[in-house]
Amino acid sequence: MIQDPPEPTGIDAYKPIEIAERIEQAGVSKTRLTVTQLLTLSVLAGTFIALGAAFYTVTMTGVDSTSGPARLLGGAAFSLGLVLVVVAGAELFTGNVLMVMAWVDRRIPIVAMLRAWGIVYLGNFAGALGLALLVWASGTLTGEHGLLAAKIATAKTILPLDQAFVRGVLCNALVCLAVWLTFAARSVAGKILAILWPITAFVALGFEHSVANMYLIPVGMLAGAEIGVADFLESLIAVTLGNLLGGAGGVALTYWLAYGRRN
């Protein structure tokens, strides 16, 4: 059998089979974090994604949101959130769905995985909601900016639940692919480039991200959108379930079948 030549410099991207192993190792490490560590890092991740969403909102203010180039720019702005999560270090629910690879390989118990997901989800919610309150208190939700925030929130909550679910599936397939690609990179610049295009794509395509919506809908409500709490939670649940399926089934299990199966 012909072997790949040795890597003399150590700067080439990790191979897919190596990425699978690194992601499984990361999944194991996450289950060993204390509640305090998980909660702290997840609040940070919720705040980071909310910062990306806030950047997206102001970027799209005053422009035609149906324009392809404008949506591309907005998606690039939103990428800030995952760049901060990956490079600065934080725990994001939608990315942690990849822990499924370690579970199906029997390297972590399902209880430990669900514990991590639950803590991270609540922490993400707290971080995103906290930033929404801070943005509102800052007085920047005025004029066109505030009107757009309210419009975005309204559009998300009137979306039929089946469509919200499917958009959640498609969104987290791209988010998990972005995370997968960051595990291939050996440098900060490589990680940022790996994040940029998949995240820009999901935003430009109009897909739905649960943690981003934990900021975008509450901040829209604070800006004056007439949305009930029940409508917000209903939409969030549909998108969250879609994110789970898109990340776990669309990416994690698919790559486990290709690279992660153990005897």
C-alpha positions in Angstrom: 0.0 0.0 0.0 1.4 3.4 -1.0 1.8 5.7 2.0 1.5 9.5 2.1 4.8 11.2 2.2 6.0 12.5 5.6 5.1 16.0 6.5 8.4 17.8 6.8 7.2 21.2 8.0 4.2 20.4 10.3 2.2 23.2 8.8 -0.2 21.2 6.5 -3.8 20.9 7.5 -4.8 17.9 9.6 -6.3 15.1 7.6 -10.0 14.3 8.0 -9.3 11.1 9.9 -7.1 13.1 12.3 -9.8 15.8 12.6 -12.3 13.1 13.6 -9.9 11.9 16.4 -9.3 15.4 17.6 -13.0 16.2 17.8 -13.6 13.0 19.8 -10.8 13.9 22.2 -12.3 17.4 22.6 -15.7 15.8 23.4 -14.1 13.7 26.1 -12.4 16.8 27.5 -15.6 18.7 27.7 -17.3 16.1 29.9 -14.4 16.5 32.4 -15.0 20.2 32.9 -16.6 21.3 36.2 -20.0 22.9 36.2 -18.4 26.3 37.0 -16.0 25.9 34.0 -18.8 24.9 31.6 -21.1 27.6 32.8 -18.5 30.3 32.6 -17.3 29.3 29.1 -20.9 28.9 27.9 -21.9 32.4 29.1 -18.9 33.7 27.2 -20.0 31.9 24.0 -23.5 33.2 24.3 -22.1 36.7 24.6 -19.7 36.2 21.7 -22.4 35.0 19.4 -24.6 37.9 20.5 -21.8 40.3 19.6 -21.7 38.8 16.1 -25.5 39.1 15.9 -25.3 42.7 17.1 -22.6 43.4 14.5 -24.8 41.8 11.8 -27.7 44.0 12.8 -25.9 47.3 12.6 -24.2 46.2 9.3 -27.5 45.6 7.7 -29.1 48.8 8.9 -30.1 51.1 6.1 -29.3 48.6 3.3 -31.5 46.4 1.2 -31.6 43.1 3.1 -32.7 41.2 0.0 -29.6 42.1 -1.8 -27.1 39.3 -2.3 -23.9 41.4 -1.7 -25.5 43.0 1.4 -26.4 39.6 2.9 -22.8 38.4 2.1 -21.4 41.4 4.1 -23.9 40.8 6.9 -22.8 37.1 7.1 -19.2 38.1 7.2 -19.9 40.4 10.1 -21.8 37.7 12.0 -18.8 35.4 11.7 -17.2 37.5 14.4 -19.2 35.4 17.0 -17.7 32.0 16.1 -14.2 33.5 15.6 -14.4 34.7 19.2 -15.7 31.3 20.4 -13.0 29.3 18.7 -10.0 31.5 19.1 -10.7 33.1 22.5 -12.1 29.9 23.8 -15.7 29.3 24.8 -18.4 26.5 24.8 -21.1 26.9 22.2 -24.2 24.5 22.2 -24.4 24.2 18.4 -20.7 23.3 18.1 -20.9 20.9 21.0 -23.4 18.8 19.1 -20.2 17.2 17.6 -19.7 15.5 20.9 -22.1 12.8 19.4 -19.0 11.4 17.7 -17.3 10.6 21.0 -20.6 9.1 22.4 -21.2 6.7 19.5 -17.6 5.6 19.8 -18.4 4.9 23.5 -15.8 7.3 24.8 -18.3 9.3 26.8 -21.6 8.2 28.4 -24.8 9.8 27.1 -25.5 11.2 30.6 -22.2 13.2 30.5 -22.9 14.5 27.0 -26.5 15.6 27.9 -25.2 17.2 31.1 -22.7 19.2 29.1 -25.3 20.2 26.5 -27.8 21.3 29.2 -25.3 23.5 31.1 -23.9 25.0 27.9 -27.4 25.7 26.4 -28.5 27.6 29.6 -25.2 29.4 29.8 -25.4 30.4 26.1 -29.0 31.7 26.8 -27.8 33.7 29.8 -24.9 35.3 27.8 -27.0 36.2 24.8 -29.9 37.6 26.9 -27.4 39.6 29.0 -25.9 41.2 26.0 -29.4 42.0 24.7 -30.2 43.8 27.9 -26.9 45.7 27.8 -27.4 46.8 24.2 -30.9 48.0 25.1 -29.5 49.9 28.2 -26.8 51.5 26.0 -29.4 53.5 24.1 -28.2 52.4 20.7 -31.5 50.8 19.7 -32.7 54.0 18.2 -33.8 55.1 14.7 -33.3 52.6 11.8 -31.2 50.3 14.0 -34.0 49.7 16.4 -36.5 49.3 13.7 -34.4 46.7 12.0 -33.8 44.8 15.3 -37.6 44.7 15.8 -38.2 43.6 12.1 -35.6 40.8 12.4 -37.2 39.5 15.6 -40.7 39.6 14.1 -39.7 37.8 10.9 -38.1 35.0 13.0 -41.2 34.4 15.2 -43.8 34.5 12.4 -41.8 31.9 10.4 -43.8 28.6 10.3 -42.4 26.1 12.8 -41.6 23.5 10.1 -39.6 26.0 8.2 -37.8 27.2 11.3 -36.9 23.5 12.1 -35.5 22.9 8.6 -33.6 26.2 8.6 -32.1 25.1 11.9 -31.0 21.8 10.4 -29.3 23.5 7.5 -27.8 26.2 9.7 -26.1 23.8 12.1 -24.8 21.6 9.3 -22.8 24.6 8.2 -21.8 25.7 11.7 -20.5 22.2 12.5 -18.7 22.0 9.2 -17.0 25.3 10.2 -16.0 23.9 13.5 -14.8 20.7 11.8 -12.6 22.8 9.5 -11.1 24.7 12.4 -9.8 21.4 13.7 -8.0 21.0 10.4 -6.2 24.3 10.8 -2.9 24.7 12.7 -2.9 28.5 12.9 -5.2 31.3 14.2 -5.4 32.7 10.6 -6.3 29.3 9.3 -9.1 28.9 11.9 -10.6 32.3 11.0 -10.6 31.5 7.3 -12.2 28.1 8.1 -15.0 29.9 10.0 -15.6 32.7 7.6 -17.2 31.0 4.6 -19.5 28.5 6.1 -20.9 31.0 8.6 -21.2 33.7 6.0 -23.1 31.2 3.9 -25.7 30.2 6.5 -26.5 33.8 7.4 -26.7 34.9 3.7 -29.0 31.9 3.0 -31.3 32.9 5.8 -30.9 29.8 8.0 -31.6 29.8 11.7 -29.2 29.6 14.7 -30.6 29.0 18.1 -28.0 30.9 20.1 -28.1 33.8 17.7 -31.9 33.9 18.1 -31.4 34.0 21.9 -30.1 37.5 21.3 -31.9 38.6 18.1 -35.4 38.0 19.3 -35.1 39.4 22.8 -33.3 42.5 21.6 -36.0 43.0 18.9 -38.6 42.7 21.7 -36.8 45.4 23.7 -36.7 47.5 20.5 -40.5 47.4 20.3 -41.4 44.2 18.4 -44.8 42.9 19.6 -43.8 39.4 20.3 -45.0 37.2 23.2 -42.7 35.1 25.3 -44.6 32.0 24.2 -44.0 32.8 20.5 -40.3 33.4 21.2 -39.9 30.1 23.1 -41.9 28.1 20.4 -39.6 29.4 17.7 -36.5 28.8 19.7 -37.4 25.2 20.5 -38.1 24.4 16.8 -34.8 25.9 15.7 -32.9 24.2 18.6 -34.3 20.8 17.5 -33.3 21.5 13.9 -29.8 22.5 15.0 -29.5 19.2 16.9 -30.4 17.2 13.9 -28.3 19.1 11.5 -25.2 18.9 13.6 -25.6 15.4 15.1 -27.0 13.7 12.0 -25.8 15.8 9.2 -22.2 16.1 10.3 -21.2 14.2 13.4 -22.7 10.8 12.6 -21.8 11.1 8.9 -18.2 11.6 9.7 -18.3 9.0 12.4 -19.4 6.5 9.7 -16.5 7.6 7.5 -13.7 7.9 10.1 -14.7 7.2 13.6 -15.9 3.7 13.8 -13.9 1.5 16.2 -13.7 -2.2 16.5 
